Structures are given as C-alpha cells and as structure tokens.
Amino acid sequence: MVFRLDRITATGRSVPARALPGDDPVAFVAGRLAAVPTRHRAVVTVSASAE
C-alpha cells in the first residue's frame, strides 16, 4: 500500500505540533518502529532541509 502525500486532500483542520520525547527524533522513531513486529518495510524520502 502506498500513501502519496501529494494526493492526500487537506481537510482545512490542523493538528498542533507536539514535542518529541527525548532529544533525538531519529532515535525516537527508530525505537518505536523496532518495538513493533512488522510485516512490511517502508522507505520515506523527504526532499527538504533539516530545518
């Protein structure tokens, strides 16, 4: 299954940003993903600066 962000329709509502636990967002996401048994592999490419 593929979810393309350029094809998702906006609802006009926004969700307020929240702080990630810890100081390293990559470690946070990797830890959460490693804790769940998976059947699928996802690859995400973001064309944006780190800022």
SEFIZA-3560 file (N, C-alpha, C; in Angstrom, 3 decimals):
REM SEFIZA-3560
<numar><xx>0.841</xx><yy>-1.171</yy><zz>0.000</zz><atom>N</atom></numar>
<numar><xx>0.000</xx><yy>0.000</yy><zz>0.000</zz><atom>CA</atom></numar>
<numar><xx>0.890</xx><yy>1.239</yy><zz>0.000</zz><atom>C</atom></numar>
<numar><xx>0.555</xx><yy>2.211</yy><zz>-0.814</zz><atom>N</atom></numar>
<numar><xx>1.345</xx><yy>3.429</yy><zz>-0.931</zz><atom>CA</atom></numar>
<numar><xx>0.459</xx><yy>4.617</yy><zz>-0.596</zz><atom>C</atom></numar>
<numar><xx>0.931</xx><yy>5.475</yy><zz>0.292</zz><atom>N</atom></numar>
<numar><xx>0.240</xx><yy>6.719</yy><zz>0.617</zz><atom>CA</atom></numar>
<numar><xx>1.091</xx><yy>7.859</yy><zz>0.090</zz><atom>C</atom></numar>
<numar><xx>0.622</xx><yy>8.538</yy><zz>-0.921</zz><atom>N</atom></numar>
<numar><xx>1.365</xx><yy>9.664</yy><zz>-1.502</zz><atom>CA</atom></numar>
<numar><xx>0.844</xx><yy>10.966</yy><zz>-0.919</zz><atom>C</atom></numar>
<numar><xx>1.743</xx><yy>11.728</yy><zz>-0.311</zz><atom>N</atom></numar>
<numar><xx>1.337</xx><yy>12.976</yy><zz>0.312</zz><atom>CA</atom></numar>
<numar><xx>0.783</xx><yy>13.975</yy><zz>-0.684</zz><atom>C</atom></numar>
<numar><xx>1.247</xx><yy>13.922</yy><zz>-1.930</zz><atom>N</atom></numar>
<numar><xx>0.741</xx><yy>14.865</yy><zz>-2.920</zz><atom>CA</atom></numar>
<numar><xx>-0.678</xx><yy>14.534</yy><zz>-3.375</zz><atom>C</atom></numar>
<numar><xx>-1.216</xx><yy>13.391</yy><zz>-2.939</zz><atom>N</atom></numar>
<numar><xx>-2.575</xx><yy>13.014</yy><zz>-3.317</zz><atom>CA</atom></numar>
<numar><xx>-3.549</xx><yy>13.023</yy><zz>-2.147</zz><atom>C</atom></numar>
<numar><xx>-3.090</xx><yy>13.433</yy><zz>-0.987</zz><atom>N</atom></numar>
<numar><xx>-3.964</xx><yy>13.498</yy><zz>0.182</zz><atom>CA</atom></numar>
<numar><xx>-4.666</xx><yy>14.852</yy><zz>0.184</zz><atom>C</atom></numar>
<numar><xx>-5.963</xx><yy>14.834</yy><zz>0.342</zz><atom>N</atom></numar>
<numar><xx>-6.741</xx><yy>16.063</yy><zz>0.349</zz><atom>CA</atom></numar>
<numar><xx>-6.755</xx><yy>16.656</yy><zz>1.755</zz><atom>C</atom></numar>
<numar><xx>-6.471</xx><yy>17.933</yy><zz>1.854</zz><atom>N</atom></numar>
<numar><xx>-6.481</xx><yy>18.617</yy><zz>3.144</zz><atom>CA</atom></numar>
<numar><xx>-7.913</xx><yy>18.866</yy><zz>3.584</zz><atom>C</atom></numar>
<numar><xx>-8.149</xx><yy>18.774</yy><zz>4.876</zz><atom>N</atom></numar>
<numar><xx>-9.490</xx><yy>18.989</yy><zz>5.416</zz><atom>CA</atom></numar>
<numar><xx>-9.676</xx><yy>20.415</yy><zz>5.915</zz><atom>C</atom></numar>
<numar><xx>-8.611</xx><yy>21.201</yy><zz>5.931</zz><atom>N</atom></numar>
<numar><xx>-8.714</xx><yy>22.550</yy><zz>6.452</zz><atom>CA</atom></numar>
<numar><xx>-8.432</xx><yy>22.622</yy><zz>7.936</zz><atom>C</atom></numar>
<numar><xx>-8.386</xx><yy>21.477</yy><zz>8.595</zz><atom>N</atom></numar>
<numar><xx>-8.080</xx><yy>21.433</yy><zz>10.023</zz><atom>CA</atom></numar>
<numar><xx>-6.601</xx><yy>21.148</yy><zz>10.197</zz><atom>C</atom></numar>
<numar><xx>-6.031</xx><yy>21.656</yy><zz>11.254</zz><atom>N</atom></numar>
<numar><xx>-4.624</xx><yy>21.372</yy><zz>11.530</zz><atom>CA</atom></numar>
<numar><xx>-4.485</xx><yy>20.776</yy><zz>12.926</zz><atom>C</atom></numar>
<numar><xx>-3.438</xx><yy>20.041</yy><zz>13.098</zz><atom>N</atom></numar>
<numar><xx>-3.142</xx><yy>19.422</yy><zz>14.381</zz><atom>CA</atom></numar>
<numar><xx>-1.952</xx><yy>20.158</yy><zz>14.974</zz><atom>C</atom></numar>
<numar><xx>-2.055</xx><yy>20.614</yy><zz>16.209</zz><atom>N</atom></numar>
<numar><xx>-0.925</xx><yy>21.341</yy><zz>16.797</zz><atom>CA</atom></numar>
<numar><xx>0.307</xx><yy>20.440</yy><zz>16.933</zz><atom>C</atom></numar>
<numar><xx>1.450</xx><yy>21.022</yy><zz>16.658</zz><atom>N</atom></numar>
<numar><xx>2.706</xx><yy>20.269</yy><zz>16.792</zz><atom>CA</atom></numar>
<numar><xx>2.949</xx><yy>19.939</yy><zz>18.255</zz><atom>C</atom></numar>
<numar><xx>3.577</xx><yy>18.801</yy><zz>18.493</zz><atom>N</atom></numar>
<numar><xx>3.937</xx><yy>18.447</yy><zz>19.861</zz><atom>CA</atom></numar>
<numar><xx>5.403</xx><yy>18.068</yy><zz>19.898</zz><atom>C</atom></numar>
<numar><xx>6.001</xx><yy>18.258</yy><zz>21.018</zz><atom>N</atom></numar>
<numar><xx>7.424</xx><yy>17.946</yy><zz>21.173</zz><atom>CA</atom></numar>
<numar><xx>7.629</xx><yy>16.439</yy><zz>21.216</zz><atom>C</atom></numar>
<numar><xx>8.691</xx><yy>15.976</yy><zz>20.565</zz><atom>N</atom></numar>
<numar><xx>9.037</xx><yy>14.556</yy><zz>20.637</zz><atom>CA</atom></numar>
<numar><xx>9.721</xx><yy>14.270</yy><zz>21.960</zz><atom>C</atom></numar>
<numar><xx>9.467</xx><yy>13.111</yy><zz>22.527</zz><atom>N</atom></numar>
<numar><xx>10.181</xx><yy>12.747</yy><zz>23.741</zz><atom>CA</atom></numar>
<numar><xx>11.669</xx><yy>12.560</yy><zz>23.435</zz><atom>C</atom></numar>
<numar><xx>12.529</xx><yy>13.075</yy><zz>24.275</zz><atom>N</atom></numar>
<numar><xx>13.973</xx><yy>12.930</yy><zz>24.070</zz><atom>CA</atom></numar>
<numar><xx>14.518</xx><yy>14.013</yy><zz>23.162</zz><atom>C</atom></numar>
<numar><xx>15.815</xx><yy>13.937</yy><zz>22.904</zz><atom>N</atom></numar>
<numar><xx>16.476</xx><yy>14.966</yy><zz>22.113</zz><atom>CA</atom></numar>
<numar><xx>16.769</xx><yy>14.545</yy><zz>20.677</zz><atom>C</atom></numar>
<numar><xx>16.558</xx><yy>13.270</yy><zz>20.340</zz><atom>N</atom></numar>
<numar><xx>16.936</xx><yy>12.765</yy><zz>19.021</zz><atom>CA</atom></numar>
<numar><xx>15.713</xx><yy>12.178</yy><zz>18.316</zz><atom>C</atom></numar>
<numar><xx>15.121</xx><yy>12.930</yy><zz>17.369</zz><atom>N</atom></numar>
<numar><xx>13.929</xx><yy>12.419</yy><zz>16.693</zz><atom>CA</atom></numar>
<numar><xx>14.170</xx><yy>11.124</yy><zz>15.928</zz><atom>C</atom></numar>
<numar><xx>15.341</xx><yy>10.952</yy><zz>15.339</zz><atom>N</atom></numar>
<numar><xx>15.643</xx><yy>9.727</yy><zz>14.589</zz><atom>CA</atom></numar>
<numar><xx>15.655</xx><yy>8.527</yy><zz>15.534</zz><atom>C</atom></numar>
<numar><xx>16.286</xx><yy>8.674</yy><zz>16.687</zz><atom>N</atom></numar>
<numar><xx>16.325</xx><yy>7.585</yy><zz>17.670</zz><atom>CA</atom></numar>
<numar><xx>14.922</xx><yy>7.274</yy><zz>18.187</zz><atom>C</atom></numar>
<numar><xx>14.103</xx><yy>8.296</yy><zz>18.369</zz><atom>N</atom></numar>
<numar><xx>12.727</xx><yy>8.097</yy><zz>18.832</zz><atom>CA</atom></numar>
<numar><xx>11.935</xx><yy>7.255</yy><zz>17.836</zz><atom>C</atom></numar>
<numar><xx>11.965</xx><yy>7.637</yy><zz>16.567</zz><atom>N</atom></numar>
<numar><xx>11.218</xx><yy>6.901</yy><zz>15.541</zz><atom>CA</atom></numar>
<numar><xx>11.773</xx><yy>5.487</yy><zz>15.377</zz><atom>C</atom></numar>
<numar><xx>13.093</xx><yy>5.349</yy><zz>15.339</zz><atom>N</atom></numar>
<numar><xx>13.710</xx><yy>4.026</yy><zz>15.188</zz><atom>CA</atom></numar>
<numar><xx>13.338</xx><yy>3.116</yy><zz>16.354</zz><atom>C</atom></numar>
<numar><xx>13.337</xx><yy>3.655</yy><zz>17.550</zz><atom>N</atom></numar>
<numar><xx>12.973</xx><yy>2.862</yy><zz>18.729</zz><atom>CA</atom></numar>
<numar><xx>11.528</xx><yy>2.421</yy><zz>18.703</zz><atom>C</atom></numar>
<numar><xx>10.641</xx><yy>3.310</yy><zz>18.277</zz><atom>N</atom></numar>
<numar><xx>9.219</xx><yy>2.965</yy><zz>18.192</zz><atom>CA</atom></numar>
<numar><xx>8.983</xx><yy>1.899</yy><zz>17.127</zz><atom>C</atom></numar>
<numar><xx>9.649</xx><yy>2.033</yy><zz>15.987</zz><atom>N</atom></numar>
<numar><xx>9.470</xx><yy>1.057</yy><zz>14.917</zz><atom>CA</atom></numar>
<numar><xx>10.057</xx><yy>-0.301</yy><zz>15.282</zz><atom>C</atom></numar>
<numar><xx>11.169</xx><yy>-0.291</yy><zz>16.007</zz><atom>N</atom></numar>
<numar><xx>11.818</xx><yy>-1.553</yy><zz>16.378</zz><atom>CA</atom></numar>
<numar><xx>11.005</xx><yy>-2.324</yy><zz>17.416</zz><atom>C</atom></numar>
<numar><xx>10.141</xx><yy>-1.645</yy><zz>18.151</zz><atom>N</atom></numar>
<numar><xx>9.378</xx><yy>-2.286</yy><zz>19.218</zz><atom>CA</atom></numar>
<numar><xx>8.135</xx><yy>-3.019</yy><zz>18.705</zz><atom>C</atom></numar>
<numar><xx>7.785</xx><yy>-2.820</yy><zz>17.442</zz><atom>N</atom></numar>
<numar><xx>6.561</xx><yy>-3.395</yy><zz>16.894</zz><atom>CA</atom></numar>
<numar><xx>6.920</xx><yy>-4.431</yy><zz>15.838</zz><atom>C</atom></numar>
<numar><xx>6.343</xx><yy>-5.635</yy><zz>15.934</zz><atom>N</atom></numar>
<numar><xx>6.594</xx><yy>-6.618</yy><zz>14.874</zz><atom>CA</atom></numar>
<numar><xx>5.997</xx><yy>-6.120</yy><zz>13.559</zz><atom>C</atom></numar>
<numar><xx>6.747</xx><yy>-6.246</yy><zz>12.493</zz><atom>N</atom></numar>
<numar><xx>6.274</xx><yy>-5.714</yy><zz>11.211</zz><atom>CA</atom></numar>
<numar><xx>6.222</xx><yy>-6.797</yy><zz>10.139</zz><atom>C</atom></numar>
<numar><xx>5.353</xx><yy>-6.583</yy><zz>9.199</zz><atom>N</atom></numar>
<numar><xx>5.282</xx><yy>-7.442</yy><zz>8.027</zz><atom>CA</atom></numar>
<numar><xx>5.671</xx><yy>-6.686</yy><zz>6.777</zz><atom>C</atom></numar>
<numar><xx>5.805</xx><yy>-5.367</yy><zz>6.904</zz><atom>N</atom></numar>
<numar><xx>6.065</xx><yy>-4.526</yy><zz>5.742</zz><atom>CA</atom></numar>
<numar><xx>7.273</xx><yy>-3.635</yy><zz>6.009</zz><atom>C</atom></numar>
<numar><xx>7.932</xx><yy>-3.237</yy><zz>4.954</zz><atom>N</atom></numar>
<numar><xx>9.061</xx><yy>-2.321</yy><zz>5.042</zz><atom>CA</atom></numar>
<numar><xx>8.653</xx><yy>-1.018</yy><zz>4.364</zz><atom>C</atom></numar>
<numar><xx>8.944</xx><yy>0.096</yy><zz>5.009</zz><atom>N</atom></numar>
<numar><xx>8.599</xx><yy>1.402</yy><zz>4.436</zz><atom>CA</atom></numar>
<numar><xx>9.872</xx><yy>2.211</yy><zz>4.239</zz><atom>C</atom></numar>
<numar><xx>9.944</xx><yy>2.913</yy><zz>3.116</zz><atom>N</atom></numar>
<numar><xx>11.058</xx><yy>3.813</yy><zz>2.832</zz><atom>CA</atom></numar>
<numar><xx>10.456</xx><yy>5.184</yy><zz>2.582</zz><atom>C</atom></numar>
<numar><xx>10.942</xx><yy>6.180</yy><zz>3.297</zz><atom>N</atom></numar>
<numar><xx>10.432</xx><yy>7.534</yy><zz>3.162</zz><atom>CA</atom></numar>
<numar><xx>11.566</xx><yy>8.440</yy><zz>2.684</zz><atom>C</atom></numar>
<numar><xx>11.312</xx><yy>9.197</yy><zz>1.640</zz><atom>N</atom></numar>
<numar><xx>12.281</xx><yy>10.168</yy><zz>1.150</zz><atom>CA</atom></numar>
<numar><xx>11.672</xx><yy>11.556</yy><zz>1.288</zz><atom>C</atom></numar>
<numar><xx>12.354</xx><yy>12.421</yy><zz>2.008</zz><atom>N</atom></numar>
<numar><xx>11.864</xx><yy>13.786</yy><zz>2.221</zz><atom>CA</atom></numar>
<numar><xx>12.824</xx><yy>14.735</yy><zz>1.519</zz><atom>C</atom></numar>
<numar><xx>12.299</xx><yy>15.497</yy><zz>0.590</zz><atom>N</atom></numar>
<numar><xx>13.112</xx><yy>16.473</yy><zz>-0.137</zz><atom>CA</atom></numar>
<numar><xx>12.960</xx><yy>17.838</yy><zz>0.538</zz><atom>C</atom></numar>
<numar><xx>13.659</xx><yy>18.016</yy><zz>1.639</zz><atom>N</atom></numar>
<numar><xx>13.584</xx><yy>19.262</yy><zz>2.388</zz><atom>CA</atom></numar>
<numar><xx>14.831</xx><yy>19.390</yy><zz>3.239</zz><atom>C</atom></numar>
<numar><xx>15.102</xx><yy>20.599</yy><zz>3.659</zz><atom>N</atom></numar>
<numar><xx>16.249</xx><yy>20.800</yy><zz>4.538</zz><atom>CA</atom></numar>
<numar><xx>15.909</xx><yy>20.313</yy><zz>5.944</zz><atom>C</atom></numar>
<numar><xx>16.901</xx><yy>20.090</yy><zz>6.753</zz><atom>N</atom></numar>
<numar><xx>16.687</xx><yy>19.616</yy><zz>8.121</zz><atom>CA</atom></numar>
<numar><xx>16.005</xx><yy>20.661</yy><zz>8.982</zz><atom>C</atom></numar>
<numar><xx>16.122</xx><yy>21.926</yy><zz>8.641</zz><atom>N</atom></numar>
<numar><xx>15.480</xx><yy>22.976</yy><zz>9.420</zz><atom>CA</atom></numar>
<numar><xx>13.979</xx><yy>22.876</yy><zz>9.259</zz><atom>C</atom></numar>
//
